[in-house]
């Protein structure tokens, strides 16, 4: 299925999203946001739910989170349905940081997505 903004883009098979690590991440207008750094899966389904995108320059790099449920891929990029300013303002971690369990609800909330931990309070996201 092609993306409306770019006929060459196709809906990503989320199981294959990890193969796009290192590729550019762009917004719906084609503006480069950064590079795909990692994929986080939903621990309930093991399907990709979020990705981290490397942004910044030099010593000011950080990893911002973005949902991937409606991502599409093109020849050399992953397109997300959020604007560049929105993603760049999203919750982030340091490039060598780890996502703390207590920070997960804030990531989902930032994008207006519901957050429900596992039945026993388990984490919702796991890096793959």
DRENPA-3360 file (N, C-alpha, C; in nm, 2 decimals, always signed):
BEGIN
1 = XXXXXXXX = +0.08/-0.12/+0.00/+0.00/+0.00/+0.00/+0.09/+0.12/+0.00 ~ +0.07/+0.21/-0.09/+0.15/+0.33/-0.10/+0.11/+0.44/-0.01 ~ +0.20/+0.53/+0.03/+0.17/+0.64/+0.12/+0.12/+0.75/+0.03 ~ +0.02/+0.83/+0.08/-0.04/+0.94/+0.00/+0.07/+1.05/-0.03 ~ +0.16/+1.08/+0.06/+0.25/+1.18/+0.03/+0.36/+1.14/-0.06 ~ +0.39/+1.01/-0.07/+0.50/+0.96/-0.15/+0.46/+0.82/-0.21 ~ +0.43/+0.82/-0.34/+0.38/+0.69/-0.40/+0.48/+0.58/-0.40 ~ +0.61/+0.61/-0.38/+0.71/+0.50/-0.37/+0.71/+0.44/-0.23;
9 = XXXXXXXX = +0.65/+0.50/-0.13/+0.65/+0.45/+0.01/+0.55/+0.34/+0.02 ~ +0.58/+0.25/+0.11/+0.48/+0.14/+0.14/+0.47/+0.12/+0.29 ~ +0.35/+0.07/+0.33/+0.33/+0.04/+0.47/+0.44/-0.06/+0.51 ~ +0.50/-0.03/+0.63/+0.60/-0.12/+0.68/+0.54/-0.24/+0.74 ~ +0.60/-0.36/+0.71/+0.57/-0.48/+0.78/+0.65/-0.46/+0.91 ~ +0.57/-0.44/+1.02/+0.64/-0.40/+1.15/+0.74/-0.51/+1.19 ~ +0.72/-0.63/+1.15/+0.82/-0.74/+1.19/+0.95/-0.71/+1.13 ~ +0.95/-0.64/+1.02/+1.08/-0.61/+0.95/+1.14/-0.47/+0.98;
17 = XXXXXXXX = +1.08/-0.40/+1.07/+1.12/-0.26/+1.09/+1.26/-0.26/+1.14 ~ +1.31/-0.36/+1.22/+1.45/-0.36/+1.27/+1.55/-0.35/+1.15 ~ +1.51/-0.40/+1.04/+1.60/-0.40/+0.92/+1.63/-0.25/+0.87 ~ +1.55/-0.16/+0.92/+1.57/-0.02/+0.88/+1.65/+0.06/+0.97 ~ +1.71/+0.00/+1.08/+1.79/+0.07/+1.17/+1.91/+0.13/+1.10 ~ +1.94/+0.26/+1.13/+2.04/+0.34/+1.06/+1.99/+0.42/+0.94 ~ +1.87/+0.39/+0.90/+1.81/+0.47/+0.79/+1.75/+0.60/+0.84 ~ +1.73/+0.70/+0.75/+1.67/+0.82/+0.79/+1.53/+0.80/+0.83;
25 = XXXXXXXX = +1.48/+0.88/+0.93/+1.34/+0.89/+0.96/+1.30/+1.03/+0.92 ~ +1.18/+1.03/+0.85/+1.13/+1.16/+0.80/+0.99/+1.18/+0.84 ~ +0.94/+1.30/+0.84/+0.80/+1.33/+0.87/+0.72/+1.31/+0.74 ~ +0.59/+1.34/+0.75/+0.50/+1.32/+0.64/+0.53/+1.41/+0.52 ~ +0.60/+1.52/+0.55/+0.64/+1.62/+0.44/+0.78/+1.59/+0.39 ~ +0.84/+1.48/+0.44/+0.97/+1.44/+0.39/+1.09/+1.51/+0.46 ~ +1.06/+1.58/+0.56/+1.17/+1.65/+0.64/+1.24/+1.55/+0.73 ~ +1.37/+1.55/+0.72/+1.45/+1.45/+0.79/+1.44/+1.49/+0.94;
33 = XXXXXXXX = +1.41/+1.39/+1.02/+1.41/+1.41/+1.17/+1.54/+1.36/+1.23 ~ +1.59/+1.24/+1.18/+1.71/+1.18/+1.23/+1.73/+1.05/+1.18 ~ +1.80/+0.96/+1.25/+1.82/+0.82/+1.20/+1.76/+0.72/+1.30 ~ +1.70/+0.62/+1.24/+1.64/+0.51/+1.33/+1.75/+0.44/+1.41 ~ +1.74/+0.44/+1.54/+1.84/+0.39/+1.62/+1.80/+0.25/+1.68 ~ +1.68/+0.24/+1.72/+1.63/+0.11/+1.78/+1.48/+0.10/+1.77 ~ +1.43/-0.02/+1.79/+1.29/-0.05/+1.79/+1.25/-0.11/+1.92 ~ +1.14/-0.06/+1.98/+1.09/-0.11/+2.11/+0.96/-0.18/+2.08;
41 = XXXXXXXX = +0.94/-0.30/+2.13/+0.82/-0.38/+2.10/+0.73/-0.37/+2.22 ~ +0.60/-0.39/+2.19/+0.50/-0.40/+2.29/+0.51/-0.53/+2.36 ~ +0.54/-0.54/+2.49/+0.57/-0.66/+2.56/+0.45/-0.76/+2.56 ~ +0.33/-0.71/+2.53/+0.21/-0.79/+2.53/+0.19/-0.87/+2.40 ~ +0.24/-0.81/+2.29/+0.22/-0.87/+2.16/+0.36/-0.90/+2.09 ~ +0.47/-0.84/+2.13/+0.60/-0.85/+2.07/+0.60/-0.78/+1.93 ~ +0.50/-0.70/+1.90/+0.50/-0.62/+1.78/+0.57/-0.49/+1.81 ~ +0.64/-0.43/+1.71/+0.70/-0.30/+1.72/+0.60/-0.20/+1.76;
49 = XXXXXXXX = +0.63/-0.11/+1.86/+0.54/-0.01/+1.91/+0.60/+0.13/+1.90 ~ +0.73/+0.14/+1.93/+0.80/+0.27/+1.93/+0.94/+0.25/+1.87 ~ +0.99/+0.36/+1.82/+1.13/+0.36/+1.78/+1.20/+0.47/+1.84 ~ +1.33/+0.46/+1.86/+1.41/+0.58/+1.90/+1.48/+0.63/+1.77 ~ +1.48/+0.76/+1.77/+1.54/+0.83/+1.65/+1.66/+0.92/+1.71 ~ +1.77/+0.91/+1.65/+1.89/+0.99/+1.69/+1.87/+1.12/+1.63 ~ +1.88/+1.23/+1.72/+1.87/+1.37/+1.67/+1.98/+1.44/+1.73 ~ +2.01/+1.56/+1.68/+2.11/+1.65/+1.73/+2.24/+1.63/+1.66;
57 = XXXXXXXX = +2.34/+1.71/+1.71/+2.47/+1.70/+1.64/+2.58/+1.69/+1.75 ~ +2.69/+1.63/+1.71/+2.81/+1.62/+1.80/+2.77/+1.57/+1.94 ~ +2.81/+1.65/+2.04/+2.79/+1.61/+2.18/+2.65/+1.63/+2.23 ~ +2.56/+1.68/+2.14/+2.43/+1.72/+2.18/+2.33/+1.61/+2.13 ~ +2.37/+1.50/+2.10/+2.28/+1.39/+2.05/+2.19/+1.34/+2.16 ~ +2.07/+1.30/+2.12/+1.98/+1.23/+2.21/+1.89/+1.14/+2.13 ~ +1.82/+1.05/+2.20/+1.72/+0.96/+2.13/+1.58/+1.00/+2.17 ~ +1.50/+1.03/+2.07/+1.36/+1.07/+2.09/+1.27/+0.95/+2.05;
65 = XXXXXXXX = +1.16/+0.94/+2.12/+1.07/+0.82/+2.09/+0.96/+0.87/+1.99 ~ +0.92/+0.77/+1.91/+0.81/+0.80/+1.81/+0.74/+0.66/+1.79 ~ +0.60/+0.67/+1.79/+0.53/+0.55/+1.76/+0.55/+0.50/+1.61 ~ +0.54/+0.37/+1.59/+0.57/+0.32/+1.45/+0.45/+0.25/+1.40 ~ +0.33/+0.25/+1.46/+0.22/+0.18/+1.41/+0.17/+0.22/+1.27 ~ +0.19/+0.34/+1.23/+0.15/+0.38/+1.10/+0.27/+0.43/+1.01 ~ +0.39/+0.37/+1.04/+0.51/+0.41/+0.97/+0.50/+0.35/+0.83 ~ +0.56/+0.41/+0.73/+0.58/+0.36/+0.60/+0.73/+0.37/+0.56;
73 = XXXXXXXX = +0.77/+0.29/+0.47/+0.91/+0.29/+0.43/+0.92/+0.33/+0.28 ~ +1.02/+0.40/+0.25/+1.06/+0.43/+0.11/+1.19/+0.36/+0.08 ~ +1.25/+0.41/-0.03/+1.37/+0.34/-0.07/+1.48/+0.35/+0.03 ~ +1.49/+0.46/+0.10/+1.60/+0.47/+0.20/+1.56/+0.54/+0.33 ~ +1.44/+0.53/+0.36/+1.39/+0.60/+0.48/+1.27/+0.54/+0.54 ~ +1.24/+0.58/+0.66/+1.11/+0.54/+0.73/+1.04/+0.67/+0.76 ~ +0.91/+0.67/+0.71/+0.83/+0.79/+0.73/+0.73/+0.77/+0.85 ~ +0.72/+0.86/+0.94/+0.63/+0.86/+1.05/+0.52/+0.96/+1.03;
81 = XXXXXXXX = +0.40/+0.94/+1.08/+0.29/+1.04/+1.06/+0.29/+1.15/+1.16 ~ +0.40/+1.20/+1.20/+0.41/+1.31/+1.30/+0.51/+1.41/+1.24 ~ +0.49/+1.54/+1.28/+0.57/+1.64/+1.23/+0.71/+1.64/+1.29 ~ +0.81/+1.69/+1.22/+0.94/+1.70/+1.27/+0.95/+1.77/+1.40 ~ +0.89/+1.89/+1.42/+0.89/+1.96/+1.55/+0.83/+1.87/+1.66 ~ +0.72/+1.80/+1.63/+0.65/+1.72/+1.73/+0.75/+1.61/+1.78 ~ +0.81/+1.54/+1.68/+0.90/+1.43/+1.72/+1.02/+1.48/+1.80 ~ +1.08/+1.59/+1.75/+1.20/+1.65/+1.82/+1.17/+1.70/+1.96;
89 = XXXXXXXX = +1.04/+1.73/+1.99/+1.00/+1.77/+2.12/+0.96/+1.65/+2.21 ~ +0.96/+1.53/+2.16/+0.91/+1.42/+2.23/+1.00/+1.38/+2.34 ~ +0.95/+1.30/+2.44/+1.03/+1.25/+2.54/+1.16/+1.18/+2.49 ~ +1.27/+1.19/+2.56/+1.40/+1.14/+2.50/+1.48/+1.08/+2.61 ~ +1.59/+1.01/+2.57/+1.69/+0.96/+2.66/+1.82/+1.00/+2.60 ~ +1.93/+0.99/+2.68/+2.06/+1.01/+2.63/+2.10/+0.90/+2.54 ~ +2.19/+0.92/+2.45/+2.23/+0.81/+2.35/+2.28/+0.69/+2.42 ~ +2.33/+0.70/+2.54/+2.38/+0.58/+2.61/+2.28/+0.55/+2.72;
97 = XXXXXXXX = +2.16/+0.61/+2.72/+2.07/+0.59/+2.83/+1.98/+0.47/+2.81 ~ +1.90/+0.45/+2.92/+1.80/+0.34/+2.92/+1.67/+0.40/+2.96 ~ +1.56/+0.35/+2.89/+1.43/+0.40/+2.92/+1.38/+0.34/+3.06 ~ +1.36/+0.43/+3.15/+1.31/+0.39/+3.28/+1.16/+0.35/+3.27 ~ +1.12/+0.25/+3.35/+0.98/+0.20/+3.34/+0.89/+0.32/+3.38 ~ +0.92/+0.40/+3.47/+0.83/+0.51/+3.51/+0.81/+0.62/+3.40 ~ +0.90/+0.62/+3.30/+0.89/+0.72/+3.19/+0.80/+0.67/+3.08 ~ +0.77/+0.54/+3.08/+0.69/+0.49/+2.97/+0.55/+0.56/+2.95;
105 = XXXXXXXX = +0.47/+0.58/+3.06/+0.34/+0.64/+3.04/+0.35/+0.78/+2.98 ~ +0.46/+0.85/+3.01/+0.48/+0.99/+2.95/+0.50/+0.99/+2.80 ~ +0.57/+0.88/+2.75/+0.59/+0.87/+2.61/+0.46/+0.85/+2.53 ~ +0.38/+0.75/+2.59/+0.25/+0.72/+2.53/+0.16/+0.85/+2.53 ~ +0.16/+0.91/+2.65/+0.07/+1.03/+2.67/+0.11/+1.14/+2.58 ~ +0.24/+1.16/+2.55/+0.28/+1.27/+2.47/+0.22/+1.26/+2.33 ~ +0.20/+1.14/+2.28/+0.14/+1.11/+2.15/-0.01/+1.09/+2.16 ~ -0.07/+1.10/+2.27/-0.21/+1.08/+2.29/-0.26/+0.94/+2.28;
113 = XXXXXXXX = -0.16/+0.85/+2.31/-0.19/+0.70/+2.31/-0.22/+0.65/+2.45 ~ -0.31/+0.56/+2.46/-0.34/+0.50/+2.59/-0.22/+0.42/+2.64 ~ -0.20/+0.42/+2.77/-0.09/+0.34/+2.83/-0.15/+0.25/+2.94 ~ -0.13/+0.12/+2.92/-0.17/+0.02/+3.02/-0.05/-0.08/+3.04 ~ +0.00/-0.08/+3.16/+0.11/-0.18/+3.19/+0.05/-0.32/+3.19 ~ +0.13/-0.42/+3.20/+0.09/-0.56/+3.20/+0.01/-0.59/+3.33 ~ -0.06/-0.70/+3.33/-0.14/-0.74/+3.44/-0.08/-0.73/+3.57 ~ +0.05/-0.76/+3.58/+0.12/-0.76/+3.71/+0.21/-0.63/+3.71;
121 = XXXXXXXX = +0.18/-0.53/+3.64/+0.26/-0.41/+3.64/+0.38/-0.41/+3.55 ~ +0.39/-0.51/+3.46/+0.51/-0.52/+3.38/+0.53/-0.40/+3.29 ~ +0.65/-0.38/+3.24/+0.68/-0.28/+3.15/+0.60/-0.30/+3.02 ~ +0.57/-0.20/+2.95/+0.50/-0.21/+2.82/+0.59/-0.22/+2.70 ~ +0.71/-0.16/+2.72/+0.81/-0.15/+2.60/+0.93/-0.23/+2.64 ~ +0.99/-0.30/+2.54/+1.11/-0.37/+2.55/+1.19/-0.34/+2.42 ~ +1.32/-0.31/+2.44/+1.41/-0.28/+2.32/+1.45/-0.41/+2.26 ~ +1.44/-0.42/+2.12/+1.48/-0.53/+2.05/+1.59/-0.50/+1.95;
% end
